[in-house]
Amino acid sequence: MSTDSVQTKVRRFQDLSTARMPDGFRGRPAWFVQFWWIIQSLFFHTSPQFMYSWRRFLLRAFGAKIGKGVLIRPSVSVTYPWKLTIGDFSWIGDQVTLYTLGEIYIGDHAVVSQHSYLCTGSHDYTQTTFDLFAVPIRIESESWVAARVFVGPGVTIGRGAIIGSASVVLKDVPAEMICAGNPLKLIRVRPASKEPH
């Protein structure tokens, strides 16, 4: 049999011409999303470093729940602020991305350090439509996500946990644990803090 007569079926993995945003996925109309992105570019990112209260005000004006004393650097990016909750006295460092396709909750006295990426969204690669979906992320109180950490959809980082720099977090982290690496490894229990005298 000649090879010309053999029909080879090509498997299709993705057909992005059929991709669609799920109904109500953004949580606000498209024009409102664009308006936030303009405000973020013109007034949030350009604000001087010390204007923490201004950035808190802007996020709250667009539906974010931001606690008292929260410090958010001007280079932080928030996709949909109405899906963001940050507790009291937490710090969000330079160049952090809060990719809030789904809800992101950050508790009290928590730290997300510079260049970290909290990603609530992904795609269903088993469908040729490459469907978009989102799963919430929770960073519990008094935890520390160090610099350049990636936190994936659906992850909960327990209270008081520490994630070492440049780690990849794809599964839940127990409370009070120090973890690091890719793949992430549990290293030891976080020691109790020394109380000031």
Backbone bond lengths (Angstrom), bond angles and torsions (degrees), N, CA, C in turn:
res aa  C-N    CA-C-N  psi(-1)  N-CA   C-N-CA  omega(-1)  CA-C   N-CA-C  phi
1 M - - - 1.467 - - 1.531 108.40 -
2 S 1.300 116.63 131.68 1.469 120.12 179.81 1.519 109.82 -75.36
3 T 1.308 114.30 153.19 1.464 118.47 179.44 1.520 111.52 -67.85
4 D 1.348 117.26 -22.31 1.469 120.07 178.88 1.518 112.24 -64.40
5 S 1.329 116.89 -27.17 1.460 120.20 -176.55 1.524 112.75 -88.59
6 V 1.344 116.67 -6.17 1.461 119.87 -179.68 1.527 108.77 -89.73
7 Q 1.322 115.25 122.52 1.460 120.83 178.63 1.531 108.58 -91.53
8 T 1.306 116.86 119.39 1.454 121.48 178.14 1.523 109.03 -99.76
9 K 1.326 115.29 122.62 1.462 119.81 179.04 1.520 109.33 -88.51
10 V 1.321 115.61 123.82 1.457 121.09 179.35 1.524 108.85 -87.41
11 R 1.297 116.10 126.03 1.465 120.23 178.00 1.524 109.68 -72.69
12 R 1.317 115.91 137.05 1.460 120.70 175.81 1.520 109.05 -100.86
13 F 1.310 116.78 130.35 1.458 121.75 178.33 1.522 111.90 -104.86
14 Q 1.335 115.56 -43.08 1.458 120.76 -178.42 1.519 109.23 -140.12
15 D 1.309 115.27 135.82 1.463 121.42 171.72 1.523 106.35 -129.26
16 L 1.325 116.03 89.69 1.459 120.35 -172.40 1.520 113.18 -71.39
17 S 1.344 117.25 -9.90 1.464 119.22 174.64 1.529 110.92 -68.02
18 T 1.330 116.67 -18.27 1.470 120.59 -179.89 1.523 112.58 -99.49
19 A 1.339 117.60 -1.35 1.468 120.98 -177.11 1.526 110.83 -69.77
20 R 1.324 115.68 138.67 1.458 122.20 179.37 1.523 109.69 -139.14
21 M 1.328 116.64 147.00 1.458 121.53 173.80 1.530 108.28 -72.07
22 P 1.331 119.51 126.69 1.472 120.83 177.70 1.527 111.42 -58.08
23 D 1.325 116.84 144.19 1.466 121.81 179.91 1.527 110.38 -56.20
24 G 1.325 115.46 131.23 1.460 121.52 176.46 1.514 114.87 70.95
25 F 1.327 117.67 10.46 1.462 121.02 -173.50 1.525 111.96 -61.93
26 R 1.323 117.32 -41.83 1.470 120.35 -176.56 1.528 112.02 -69.78
27 G 1.325 116.48 -28.55 1.456 119.74 -176.37 1.515 114.24 85.89
28 R 1.307 117.07 -6.24 1.468 124.00 177.11 1.518 107.14 -149.00
29 P 1.350 118.79 160.42 1.462 120.54 176.79 1.525 111.75 -61.91
30 A 1.330 116.17 155.62 1.467 121.36 -177.92 1.528 111.69 -58.29
31 W 1.347 117.86 -38.31 1.463 119.82 -179.29 1.533 110.83 -64.21
32 F 1.340 116.79 -35.55 1.460 120.92 -179.80 1.521 110.53 -68.08
33 V 1.344 116.58 -39.15 1.461 121.55 176.15 1.531 110.03 -60.39
34 Q 1.335 116.73 -47.23 1.464 120.44 179.63 1.526 111.28 -62.61
35 F 1.336 116.05 -38.43 1.461 120.43 178.41 1.523 110.48 -61.77
36 W 1.341 117.73 -43.90 1.466 120.37 176.26 1.521 111.08 -60.01
37 W 1.327 117.52 -45.59 1.464 119.71 -178.08 1.528 111.54 -62.01
38 I 1.335 117.56 -35.10 1.468 120.87 175.60 1.525 110.55 -66.61
39 I 1.340 116.12 -46.84 1.467 120.89 178.77 1.524 110.24 -60.78
40 Q 1.328 116.37 -42.71 1.461 120.41 179.95 1.538 110.81 -61.18
41 S 1.333 116.10 -43.08 1.467 120.33 -179.57 1.525 112.64 -67.83
42 L 1.342 116.35 -43.30 1.460 120.37 -171.84 1.522 114.14 -85.97
43 F 1.332 117.35 -32.91 1.463 119.86 -170.71 1.528 114.52 -120.32
44 F 1.317 117.69 -27.82 1.465 121.12 -179.26 1.525 109.94 -85.01
45 H 1.343 116.46 -57.91 1.462 120.61 -176.69 1.533 113.30 -65.33
46 T 1.310 117.64 -26.67 1.465 120.76 -177.68 1.524 113.28 -91.31
47 S 1.323 117.56 -1.91 1.464 119.78 -177.84 1.524 110.76 -72.56
48 P 1.350 117.67 143.69 1.470 120.68 177.71 1.522 111.40 -60.48
49 Q 1.316 115.65 153.38 1.462 122.29 -174.77 1.523 113.07 -51.91
50 F 1.340 117.73 -40.93 1.466 121.51 -172.59 1.529 113.48 -74.62
51 M 1.335 118.56 -9.18 1.471 120.98 -173.32 1.537 112.47 -86.34
52 Y 1.326 114.82 56.62 1.464 119.95 -179.23 1.528 111.92 -64.10
53 S 1.334 116.09 -39.37 1.467 118.87 -178.89 1.526 111.19 -65.17
54 W 1.334 118.23 -33.38 1.463 122.32 177.24 1.522 111.30 -64.28
55 R 1.332 116.07 -44.24 1.458 119.36 179.78 1.531 111.30 -69.39
56 R 1.327 116.78 -36.56 1.469 118.86 173.55 1.522 110.63 -60.76
57 F 1.335 116.22 -42.73 1.457 121.01 178.95 1.532 111.83 -60.15
58 L 1.329 117.15 -46.73 1.466 120.53 -179.49 1.523 111.34 -60.99
59 L 1.323 117.10 -45.66 1.465 119.93 179.96 1.525 111.12 -63.01
60 R 1.322 116.86 -43.68 1.475 120.19 178.17 1.521 111.43 -63.07
61 A 1.339 116.45 -37.80 1.471 120.08 179.58 1.519 111.68 -61.94
62 F 1.335 116.84 -24.95 1.467 121.27 178.90 1.533 112.01 -104.73
63 G 1.325 115.98 20.24 1.454 119.76 168.26 1.507 117.12 98.68
64 A 1.342 118.74 -0.71 1.465 120.29 177.88 1.521 109.65 -72.35
65 K 1.328 115.80 149.80 1.466 122.08 174.34 1.529 106.82 -102.99
66 I 1.326 116.07 103.35 1.460 122.51 -174.25 1.520 108.73 -117.43
67 G 1.334 117.00 124.20 1.453 121.72 -178.61 1.519 112.70 -75.00
68 K 1.328 115.04 -179.10 1.464 120.66 -179.23 1.521 110.44 -76.86
69 G 1.330 115.67 147.01 1.450 121.58 174.75 1.515 115.80 69.77
70 V 1.338 117.54 14.13 1.470 120.37 -179.94 1.528 109.76 -73.37
71 L 1.336 116.67 134.29 1.465 122.20 179.15 1.522 108.73 -109.49
72 I 1.328 116.09 113.00 1.462 122.60 179.60 1.515 108.42 -121.30
73 R 1.326 116.68 122.59 1.457 121.41 -178.67 1.535 110.61 -71.82
74 P 1.332 117.00 153.19 1.471 119.61 -176.90 1.521 114.43 -65.88
75 S 1.330 118.15 -21.98 1.466 120.36 -178.77 1.529 113.29 -85.91
76 V 1.323 117.65 0.94 1.468 121.33 175.66 1.530 109.61 -66.79
77 S 1.343 116.94 140.53 1.465 121.73 176.93 1.520 109.94 -115.67
78 V 1.326 115.57 130.73 1.467 122.29 178.93 1.524 107.66 -123.36
79 T 1.318 117.29 121.44 1.468 120.28 -176.45 1.519 111.28 -70.65
80 Y 1.326 117.91 -58.49 1.470 123.13 179.13 1.526 107.97 -127.14
81 P 1.331 119.31 98.56 1.466 120.53 -175.38 1.523 114.06 -61.94
82 W 1.322 118.10 -26.91 1.472 121.36 179.69 1.526 112.32 -67.99
83 K 1.321 117.66 -5.51 1.466 121.54 175.44 1.529 111.56 -109.88
84 L 1.336 117.06 20.58 1.463 121.98 -176.03 1.521 110.87 -119.27
85 T 1.341 115.59 132.27 1.464 122.80 172.41 1.521 108.34 -128.46
86 I 1.345 116.52 128.20 1.462 121.80 176.30 1.526 107.55 -130.53
87 G 1.335 116.00 128.16 1.456 121.06 -179.73 1.517 113.10 -76.87
88 D 1.316 115.94 -175.09 1.457 122.80 -174.18 1.531 112.37 -67.56
89 F 1.329 115.44 140.43 1.469 125.32 169.77 1.535 114.13 60.53
90 S 1.309 117.56 26.52 1.466 120.28 176.06 1.520 110.49 -87.81
91 W 1.343 116.30 158.49 1.462 123.22 -178.26 1.524 109.32 -120.69
92 I 1.341 115.49 133.53 1.461 122.02 174.55 1.526 107.09 -121.82
93 G 1.350 116.54 117.54 1.455 121.69 -168.62 1.518 115.30 -84.47
94 D 1.326 114.62 178.02 1.463 122.47 -177.37 1.525 111.87 -58.33
95 Q 1.334 115.17 138.23 1.472 123.83 174.27 1.533 113.91 63.25
96 V 1.312 117.74 18.58 1.470 120.15 174.20 1.522 108.65 -72.29
97 T 1.334 116.49 137.90 1.464 122.12 173.61 1.519 109.29 -109.32
98 L 1.318 115.92 121.66 1.459 122.65 173.88 1.524 106.61 -105.84
99 Y 1.329 114.72 91.69 1.474 121.85 -174.11 1.524 108.01 -84.75
100 T 1.322 114.10 80.59 1.458 121.87 -170.02 1.531 112.76 -86.48
101 L 1.336 116.70 54.25 1.463 117.52 168.79 1.517 109.34 -64.91
102 G 1.331 115.95 -33.43 1.457 123.35 169.09 1.520 108.83 -114.45
103 E 1.321 115.95 178.51 1.461 120.61 -178.46 1.535 111.36 -66.75
104 I 1.330 115.78 138.24 1.466 122.00 168.10 1.522 107.49 -119.41
105 Y 1.333 114.69 125.40 1.460 121.83 176.40 1.528 108.09 -114.95
106 I 1.329 116.02 126.30 1.457 122.92 175.11 1.518 106.45 -123.21
107 G 1.330 116.82 124.47 1.458 120.88 -173.29 1.519 113.73 -77.43
108 D 1.338 115.56 -163.31 1.459 122.79 -179.49 1.524 110.88 -78.03
109 H 1.333 116.68 145.21 1.465 123.16 173.35 1.532 112.34 55.01
110 A 1.318 116.68 31.52 1.469 121.71 177.76 1.526 109.42 -97.93
111 V 1.337 116.12 155.45 1.466 122.01 180.00 1.516 109.18 -127.25
112 V 1.340 116.02 128.20 1.466 122.35 169.33 1.525 105.75 -116.44
113 S 1.319 116.87 109.77 1.467 121.19 -170.97 1.523 112.42 -83.45
114 Q 1.313 114.75 173.39 1.463 124.57 -168.41 1.532 113.10 -56.07
115 H 1.327 113.82 141.89 1.468 124.49 175.56 1.533 113.89 66.64
116 S 1.318 118.06 12.24 1.465 118.74 175.65 1.526 109.78 -78.08
117 Y 1.343 115.15 156.32 1.462 121.69 -174.87 1.524 108.03 -132.00
118 L 1.323 116.26 113.60 1.463 122.07 176.28 1.515 107.85 -101.79
119 C 1.329 116.07 110.50 1.468 122.28 -169.43 1.524 110.52 -114.86
120 T 1.325 116.84 107.60 1.466 120.67 179.49 1.524 113.05 -88.73
121 G 1.323 118.84 -9.29 1.459 121.22 -172.49 1.511 113.76 -111.79
122 S 1.337 115.27 153.92 1.463 121.51 173.26 1.530 108.14 -157.17
123 H 1.337 115.44 -170.38 1.462 121.50 -178.28 1.526 110.15 -128.36
124 D 1.310 115.58 146.88 1.464 121.57 175.56 1.524 108.37 -83.59
125 Y 1.333 115.44 97.35 1.467 120.05 -175.53 1.522 112.90 -75.04
126 T 1.347 118.04 -4.91 1.466 120.59 176.70 1.527 111.60 -82.82
127 Q 1.332 117.05 -10.10 1.465 122.16 179.27 1.525 109.62 -108.44
128 T 1.318 116.84 136.71 1.470 118.99 177.97 1.526 111.86 -64.99
129 T 1.342 116.16 -21.61 1.468 120.12 177.15 1.529 111.99 -76.34
130 F 1.356 117.70 -8.45 1.464 122.87 175.19 1.530 110.13 54.83
131 D 1.350 115.26 47.91 1.465 121.86 -171.60 1.524 112.26 -56.44
132 L 1.328 115.37 136.34 1.451 122.94 176.97 1.526 109.30 -83.02
133 F 1.335 116.01 139.78 1.463 119.29 174.03 1.524 108.57 -145.08
134 A 1.324 116.04 164.71 1.464 120.96 -179.33 1.518 109.68 -138.72
135 V 1.342 115.13 144.48 1.460 122.68 177.29 1.535 107.27 -135.24
136 P 1.329 118.25 134.33 1.471 120.49 -174.85 1.529 113.67 -63.02
137 I 1.329 114.64 156.18 1.466 124.28 172.02 1.519 107.88 -118.17
138 R 1.346 115.83 139.17 1.466 121.67 175.51 1.536 109.37 -124.77
139 I 1.316 114.94 124.84 1.462 122.30 172.62 1.528 105.42 -112.27
140 E 1.317 117.00 104.58 1.458 119.55 -172.32 1.524 111.77 -73.84
141 S 1.317 115.24 167.07 1.462 122.49 -174.52 1.529 112.60 -57.32
142 E 1.332 114.99 146.20 1.462 124.70 174.37 1.528 113.77 63.37
143 S 1.327 116.78 19.13 1.460 119.54 174.54 1.531 109.20 -94.37
144 W 1.330 115.10 164.40 1.467 121.22 -178.68 1.521 108.91 -134.36
145 V 1.333 115.28 116.40 1.462 122.55 172.32 1.524 105.66 -98.70
146 A 1.325 117.65 108.57 1.464 121.38 -173.86 1.534 110.94 -75.14
147 A 1.321 116.59 -176.42 1.469 122.45 -170.54 1.530 112.14 -63.76
148 R 1.332 114.86 143.27 1.471 124.62 172.36 1.533 113.74 59.78
149 V 1.311 116.36 35.30 1.465 121.06 176.77 1.523 109.55 -91.94
150 F 1.337 116.30 138.93 1.462 121.98 171.89 1.518 108.34 -103.05
151 V 1.336 116.23 126.05 1.461 122.28 176.27 1.521 107.67 -115.88
152 G 1.325 116.49 121.66 1.453 121.59 -174.41 1.526 114.01 -88.00
153 P 1.332 116.52 172.65 1.469 122.06 -178.08 1.519 112.50 -58.85
154 G 1.334 115.13 138.90 1.452 121.16 173.02 1.507 115.53 83.01
155 V 1.329 118.03 1.93 1.469 121.58 -175.63 1.526 110.41 -81.19
156 T 1.337 115.44 140.08 1.460 122.99 167.37 1.521 108.30 -116.63
157 I 1.323 116.09 126.52 1.465 121.98 174.58 1.519 106.30 -103.53
158 G 1.330 115.72 118.09 1.456 121.30 -171.87 1.513 114.02 -67.16
159 R 1.306 114.63 164.58 1.467 122.03 -177.26 1.525 110.96 -57.99
160 G 1.326 115.05 129.64 1.455 120.96 175.30 1.515 115.36 76.20
161 A 1.330 118.43 5.10 1.465 120.68 179.34 1.528 110.56 -74.34
162 I 1.341 115.38 155.82 1.462 122.03 175.06 1.520 108.38 -124.05
163 I 1.339 115.71 131.13 1.465 121.82 175.81 1.524 107.72 -110.77
164 G 1.333 117.20 119.80 1.456 121.45 -177.13 1.513 113.25 -67.88
165 S 1.329 116.02 159.06 1.463 122.90 -176.21 1.523 112.18 -55.71
166 A 1.329 115.33 142.92 1.469 124.84 174.91 1.528 113.06 63.21
167 S 1.318 117.56 22.90 1.466 121.30 177.37 1.519 110.80 -83.35
168 V 1.335 115.50 160.36 1.460 122.79 174.80 1.521 107.60 -119.06
169 V 1.347 115.97 119.79 1.459 121.38 -174.37 1.530 108.76 -112.14
170 L 1.316 116.22 108.17 1.462 121.49 -178.38 1.526 112.54 -115.71
171 K 1.345 116.34 -5.26 1.458 121.59 178.54 1.515 109.23 -133.48
172 D 1.326 116.22 161.18 1.459 120.79 -179.99 1.528 111.24 -58.62
173 V 1.332 114.69 146.95 1.461 122.15 178.72 1.530 108.08 -113.76
174 P 1.332 117.83 128.68 1.473 119.47 179.93 1.522 111.92 -64.95
175 A 1.314 115.72 156.30 1.458 121.23 176.75 1.525 110.60 -61.23
176 E 1.326 115.19 146.37 1.466 124.30 171.43 1.525 114.81 64.59
177 M 1.330 117.07 18.28 1.465 120.32 178.73 1.528 110.85 -101.30
178 I 1.323 116.86 144.57 1.457 123.13 169.25 1.522 106.91 -97.38
179 C 1.338 116.35 126.31 1.462 122.27 -175.52 1.518 109.23 -134.19
180 A 1.329 116.78 155.99 1.464 120.06 177.36 1.517 109.47 -163.97
181 G 1.348 114.73 159.11 1.447 120.83 170.22 1.506 115.59 108.55
182 N 1.333 114.80 177.79 1.460 124.52 173.88 1.534 107.03 -146.11
183 P 1.344 116.59 101.61 1.471 127.72 5.67 1.527 111.85 -71.41
184 L 1.329 114.83 153.25 1.457 121.52 -176.57 1.534 110.65 -66.74
185 K 1.327 115.01 135.25 1.468 120.11 178.35 1.524 109.65 -123.95
186 L 1.331 115.89 141.38 1.457 121.14 172.88 1.523 108.16 -76.45
187 I 1.326 116.50 126.80 1.465 120.48 -175.53 1.526 111.20 -100.26
188 R 1.313 117.07 -56.42 1.464 119.93 178.91 1.528 108.96 -166.08
189 V 1.319 114.34 170.45 1.460 120.30 175.86 1.527 108.76 -74.62
190 R 1.324 116.37 138.87 1.459 120.41 178.30 1.531 109.26 -67.25
191 P 1.335 117.70 130.16 1.467 119.58 178.95 1.530 111.34 -69.71
192 A 1.299 115.43 155.29 1.465 119.94 177.82 1.527 109.22 -65.17
193 S 1.313 115.46 144.34 1.461 119.83 179.62 1.511 110.63 -69.83
194 K 1.333 116.10 147.28 1.458 121.46 175.20 1.524 108.58 -81.06
195 E 1.290 115.89 120.25 1.462 119.44 -179.06 1.529 109.58 -73.31
196 P 1.356 116.80 137.74 1.481 119.02 177.98 1.528 110.85 -64.34
197 H 1.337 115.83 144.53 1.470 120.29 -179.67 1.510 109.80 -93.15
